[in-house]
Structures are given as structure tokens and as C-alpha cells.
Amino acid sequence: MRAAQQIQPANQRSPFLSVSASKVAPFVFEIVGGYIQELVLNPVRTQAATNSLVLFLGNVTSQRCYNAGKPFDKDSAMASTLFGLVFGGAVPHHFYRVLDSLSKGKQLHGKFFRFLVERLVFAPLYLLLRLYMTAIFEGKSHRAACKQVFLSYQKLLRDNWVALSIFQFYGVNFVPPIFRPIFSGVIEFFWTIHLCNVRRAVEKKRR
């Protein structure tokens, strides 16, 4: 009798949980479906908005976790957000479109061709653009921005090649283009945390 009474509350909670799940699931699917639709209809604008949000969250996470106890750097957070909004959508979108068209039909060496072009051409140039423009958006002069790039570029490029190459190989070859911004966004979030830490360390050494 006691066992039946103990089991009864669990049975009474199950309808509530099932009703909650039935309400949440369609809402989540609607959001995901709407986002994917926007990626199809407005790819550059949607990728720009996604990238700006990811860079902002990565910057804030970096400051909260590794710069705790110090004033929040609004200029750094806004600069990361602005870079993602201005360059984070158009540049990767058009690059991958060109890359896919150049490697189309090359079944044997197409995968390595895409990977090598992304790693040896796009990654160094995009990192250089990001470091310079982020410094400019922070209000630094051209000379100060170039000095900061000079001090951090080599380490960050090496870290990028070592840490992200395996993910980029998978991303450029096996992730469908429509889902590539989502895949890249996850990687970009953690990469932004590391990038902000390196830039902050460079600033401390200069002072």
C-alpha cells in the first residue's frame, strides 16, 4: 500500500511534464526553422547578426572568466560586435561560395584543396583583418593598431592552425553549407575567448 502511495506522485507529475514538453518542442522547432529559413533567404545578413552575437558573447565570457575583478571593457566588447556585424557575414559567406565553386567536381583532391586554401589563404588574411579592424573599432590609431597586430598575430595564427585545423577540415568538407554558419559559430565562440585573452596580455606587456 505504501509503495503504491509513493509511486502515485510520480504518476501525477508525468502529465505536467508531458504537457510542458509538448509546448516547448514546437516553440524550439519554430525558432530553429525560422533561423534556417533566414539563412536561405538572407544569408549575409543572418550570418552577420549571428557572428556579431557570437563575438560579443565570446568577448564578455573572456572578460568575466579571465579578467574578473577589473572594470568591464565596453570598447573591446563593442569592437568585437561591430567587426562581426560588418565583416563576419559578408567575408566568410563570399569566400566559401568561391571556394565551393572552385572545388566543385574535384572528388579526389577537392577536400584537401578546400582545406589548404582555407588554412593557408583565408585564415591568415581574415585573422589579420580581424586584429587590425578590432583595434581600429576600439579607437586606436593606425600606428597603434599595426603595433598590436605585430605583437599578437604570429602567436594567434600558430594557435589557429594548431587548435582549429581539424575542425576546419571537417567544416569545409562535411558540413552542408546551410549549417556551416552554425558550426562555425560554435568554434568562433571559443576562439574569440582565446583571441581576447591574447590581445589583453599583449596590452598589459605594452604598459
N, C-alpha and C positions, 0 to 999 in steps of 0.2 A: 504493500500500500504506500509506504514512504517512497519507494523507488518510483512509483507512478506519479506521486506528487512532485518529486524532484525533476522528473522529465517534462512535466506539463509546462512550466515556464518557458523552457527552451522551445517547445512547440508553439507556444503563444507568441514568441518573438519572431518566428520564421516568416509569418505573413507580412509583418512590417518590413523585414529586411528584403523580402522579395519585391514588395511594392516600391521601396526606395531604389533598388537596383533597376527595376523596370522604368523608373522615371529618369535615373541618371544616365543609363546607357544610351537612349535616343538623343539626349542632350549632347553627350560626348561625340557621338557619331555625326550629329549635325554640325558641330564645330569643326571636326576633322574634315568632313565632306566640304564644308564651305571654304576652308583653308585650301584644300587641294583644288577646288574649282577656281579660286583666285590665282593659284599658281599657274593654272592653264590659261586663264583669260588675261591676267595681268602679271606675268612672271617677274618682270623687272621691279615693278612697284612692290609686289608682295615680298620678293627676296630682299629688297632694300629695307622694308619695315621689319622683317624677321631678323636681318643681320644687325640692324641698329639696336633692337631689343636684346639680342644675344650679347652684343658687345657691351651694352650698358650693364646688364646683369653680371657679366664676367668681370667688369671693372669694379663694380660695387662689391662683389664677392671677394675680389683680391684685396680691396681696401679693408673690408671688415675682418677678414681672416688673417692677413699678414701685415696690416698696418693699424692694428687695434690700438685704441688709446690716443690716437692722433686725430687732428681735425680732418673731416671728410673733404677730399679734394674734388670740388664740384667741376672745376675746369677740366680735369682729367676725365671724369665721367661723361661730361657733355662732349668733349672732343672725340671720345670713342664712339658715342652715339651718333655724332654728326658724320664721322667717317663711314660708319655702317650705312647711314641713310644716303649719303652722296655716292659712295663708291662700292658699298657692299652688295648692291643689287646688280647694277649695270655691268661692272667689270667681270665678275665671275660668270654671269649669265652669257655674255657675248663670247667670252673666252671658251667656255665649254661647248657652245654652239659651233664655233670654228673648229675646235679640236675634234668634235664628233664627226663633222663633215669631212675633215682631212683624213681621218682614220676609218671612214665608212668602207666596208667591204674588205678590209685588211684583217682577215680572220687569224692568220698565223702570228704576225708580229704586231697587230694592231693594239693589243693590250699593253705591250711594252712600249710601243710608240707613244700612246696616250700618257702612260705613267712617266716616261722620261721627259716628255715635253712639259708636263705639269710640274715635275720636280726641279728640272734644270732651267726652265724658262719662266714659267708663270710664278712659281713660289718665290724665287729671289726678287723678281720685279715687283710683285704685289706686296711683299714684306717691306721693300724699300719705299714704295708709295705709302704704305700704311704708317711706317715710322715717321716719315717726313711730314705727311699731312696731319697726323695726330698732333705733332709738335706745333705745327702752324695753327691748328684749331685751338690749341691751348694758349695761344697768344704769343708764342715765341717768335723771334726774328728768324730770317732765313739763315743767318750765320749760326745762331744757337741751335736751330733745328738740324742743320747739317752736322754740327758737332755731336749732338745727341745720337744721330743716326750712325755716325762714325764709331762711337763708343759701344753701341749695343748691337749693331747689325750683324757682325760676324758671329757672335755667340748665339743670337736668336736664329740665324739661318742654319747654323750647325744643329741646334736643338730641334728645329723644324724638320730637318732631314732625318735625324735620328729617331725622333719620337713619333712623327706623323706619316712617314713614308708608307708603312704597311697599311694604315687606314686609307691613305690616298689611293694606293693601288687598288684596294677593294672598291673605293668610292667611284673612281673614274671608269672602272671596268664592269662592275657587277650591280651597282645601284642604278635603277632606272632614272632617267633624267628628271622625271616629275618628283621623285622623292629625294633627289640629290641635295636640295636646299635644307631639308630636314636632317639628313645625315651629316651634312657639313656644319649645320648649326650646333649640333651636339659637340662635335670636335672643336669648333670655334670657341665655344664657351670655356672649355678647359684651357685651350691655347691662349685665350685672352687673359686668363688669370696669370699664367706664366709670363706672358709678354709684359703685363703691367708690373709684375714683380721685378723683372729685369730692368725695365725703364726706371722704376723707382730707385733701385740700387745704383744705377748709373748717376741719377740726380744727386744721391747722397754723397757719392765719391767726388763729384764735381764741387760740392760745397765744402 
